[in-house]
Amino acid sequence: MALACNVARQRSGITKPITPHSLRHAFATHLLEAGTDVRRIQLLMGHHSMSTTARYLSVATSTDCATSSPFDLLPHREPVQPPPSPPEYF
């Protein structure tokens, strides 16, 4: 797993070190910023203590009240426009 993180880091051009554990922290922070309940994050992360999960509250930059699906955050493709009709001659 650490090798996969290193390869992905190099391919993306990120200069800071990345570990599977840092991805875990990023996942929890993104969930919190997306509005996921802290108790749910605690369960997903496997934390026994709420105080451990509460550390993410200071890291998150925003807290929305609604949880959105990660699929809703993906960019949407632009609809394909039909080709223009040929000009009509008089």
Order of alpha helices (4+ residues) and beta strands (2+ residues): alpha-alpha-alpha-alpha
